[in-house]
Amino acid sequence: MSNYQNGDFATKYGTVTVRNPGRVQAPPNLQTYAQTGSRQVVLQGPAIRAFKAAEQRITPRYMRRRGKTRHILITGVGFRSYAYQASLYRGDSSGRYADPDGSLHVEGLAVDVDTNQSYLRQAAIKKALIAEGWHYGVSGEPWHASFRLSG
């Protein structure tokens, strides 16, 4: 079960919706952000905008002036369908994956930051995401960030 409240929540980037437990259909405002090539991030629209703002925070000024972005690398795309999250949860003996009725990935409000990066880069990413309304609150999962809500 989820440990967060359902409803519509205003953020500086727009309104996010939470309808978990039981959200079998994808959130209505999912958007896809194509970082480069085949890398994509799929989240609710406001979460995408906050994610992009965090990327701008970690991009050096000289790169921004050239229209370039230093991307935040994640594993997966962020959003997971209810069915996919359920299959991960059922096949998980390590306890890593959340029940789909309590997962912010199912809500399109969570990402797993790629930890195959230097400690300094990971720290900069964490600081930038937090500044844009993201939270790191899942015990034992330093890669898991959720937008607006903890969980």
C-alpha positions as CSV (number, residue, x, y, z in Angstrom):
1,M,0.0,0.0,0.0
2,S,1.1,3.5,-0.6
3,N,2.2,5.8,2.2
4,Y,1.2,9.0,0.4
5,Q,-2.1,10.8,-0.2
6,N,-4.1,10.6,-3.3
7,G,-5.3,13.7,-5.2
8,D,-4.2,16.5,-7.5
9,F,-1.2,18.4,-6.2
10,A,-0.1,21.8,-7.5
11,T,3.7,22.2,-8.1
12,K,5.5,25.1,-9.7
13,Y,5.6,23.0,-12.9
14,G,1.9,22.2,-13.0
15,T,-0.5,19.7,-11.3
16,V,0.4,16.1,-10.7
17,T,-2.2,13.4,-10.0
18,V,-1.9,10.4,-7.7
19,R,-4.5,7.7,-7.9
20,N,-2.7,4.8,-6.1
21,P,-3.5,2.2,-5.0
22,G,-5.3,0.7,-7.9
23,R,-4.1,2.8,-10.8
24,V,-4.1,0.2,-13.5
25,Q,-4.3,2.8,-16.3
26,A,-1.4,5.1,-16.9
27,P,-1.7,8.7,-15.6
28,P,-3.5,10.9,-18.2
29,N,-0.7,13.5,-18.4
30,L,2.3,11.2,-19.1
31,Q,4.9,12.8,-21.4
32,T,8.0,11.5,-23.1
33,Y,11.3,13.4,-23.1
34,A,13.8,12.2,-25.6
35,Q,17.2,13.0,-24.1
36,T,19.4,11.8,-26.9
37,G,19.2,9.0,-29.4
38,S,17.1,6.2,-27.9
39,R,17.3,7.4,-24.3
40,Q,13.9,8.6,-23.0
41,V,12.3,9.7,-19.8
42,V,8.6,9.1,-19.3
43,L,6.9,10.9,-16.4
44,Q,3.9,13.1,-15.7
45,G,4.4,16.5,-17.4
46,P,5.2,18.6,-14.4
47,A,7.8,16.0,-13.3
48,I,9.4,16.1,-16.8
49,R,9.7,19.9,-16.5
50,A,11.3,19.6,-13.1
51,F,13.6,16.9,-14.3
52,K,14.7,19.1,-17.3
53,A,15.2,22.1,-14.9
54,A,17.5,19.9,-12.8
55,E,19.5,19.0,-15.9
56,Q,19.9,22.7,-16.6
57,R,21.3,23.1,-13.0
58,I,24.0,20.6,-13.6
59,T,24.9,21.8,-17.1
60,P,27.8,24.2,-17.1
61,R,27.1,27.7,-18.4
62,Y,29.5,27.3,-21.4
63,M,27.5,24.2,-22.5
64,R,24.1,26.0,-22.0
65,R,25.4,28.9,-24.2
66,R,26.0,26.4,-27.0
67,G,22.5,24.9,-26.6
68,K,23.8,21.7,-25.0
69,T,22.6,19.9,-21.9
70,R,24.3,17.6,-19.5
71,H,21.7,14.9,-19.0
72,I,20.8,13.1,-15.9
73,L,21.2,9.4,-16.7
74,I,18.6,7.1,-15.3
75,T,17.9,3.4,-15.5
76,G,14.7,2.6,-17.3
77,V,12.5,5.5,-18.3
78,G,10.9,6.4,-14.9
79,F,7.2,5.4,-15.5
80,R,6.4,1.7,-15.2
81,S,3.0,0.3,-16.1
82,Y,1.0,-1.4,-13.3
83,A,1.4,-4.8,-15.0
84,Y,5.2,-4.3,-15.4
85,Q,5.7,-3.2,-11.8
86,A,3.5,-6.1,-10.6
87,S,5.7,-8.5,-12.5
88,L,8.9,-7.0,-11.0
89,Y,7.4,-7.2,-7.6
90,R,6.2,-10.8,-7.9
91,G,9.6,-12.0,-9.2
92,D,11.6,-10.0,-6.6
93,S,13.2,-12.1,-3.8
94,S,15.5,-9.2,-2.8
95,G,12.7,-6.8,-1.8
96,R,14.0,-4.1,-4.2
97,Y,10.7,-3.5,-6.1
98,A,7.7,-2.0,-4.6
99,D,4.2,-3.3,-4.7
100,P,2.5,-1.7,-7.7
101,D,-0.2,-0.3,-5.3
102,G,2.5,1.7,-3.6
103,S,4.9,2.6,-6.4
104,L,5.4,6.2,-7.6
105,H,6.9,4.7,-10.8
106,V,3.3,3.6,-11.6
107,E,2.3,7.2,-11.1
108,G,4.9,8.5,-13.4
109,L,6.5,10.4,-10.5
110,A,9.8,8.5,-9.9
111,V,13.1,7.8,-11.5
112,D,16.1,5.6,-10.7
113,V,19.3,7.6,-11.2
114,D,22.1,5.6,-12.8
115,T,24.7,5.0,-10.1
116,N,27.3,4.1,-12.6
117,Q,28.7,7.6,-12.4
118,S,31.2,9.3,-10.2
119,Y,30.3,10.1,-6.6
120,L,30.7,13.9,-7.3
121,R,28.3,13.7,-10.3
122,Q,25.8,11.7,-8.3
123,A,25.9,14.3,-5.6
124,A,25.5,17.2,-8.1
125,I,22.5,15.4,-9.6
126,K,20.9,14.8,-6.2
127,K,21.4,18.4,-5.2
128,A,19.8,19.6,-8.5
129,L,16.8,17.3,-8.3
130,I,16.1,18.2,-4.7
131,A,16.3,21.9,-5.7
132,E,13.5,21.2,-8.3
133,G,11.2,19.4,-5.9
134,W,12.4,15.9,-6.1
135,H,12.9,13.7,-2.9
136,Y,15.3,10.9,-2.0
137,G,13.4,9.1,0.7
138,V,13.4,5.3,0.1
139,S,15.6,3.6,2.6
140,G,18.4,1.5,1.1
141,E,17.8,3.0,-2.4
142,P,20.1,6.0,-2.9
143,W,19.2,5.9,-6.7
144,H,15.5,6.4,-6.2
145,A,14.1,9.9,-6.6
146,S,10.4,10.8,-6.6
147,F,8.8,14.1,-7.6
148,R,6.8,16.1,-5.0
149,L,6.1,13.0,-2.9
150,S,8.3,10.7,-0.8
151,G,8.0,7.0,-1.7
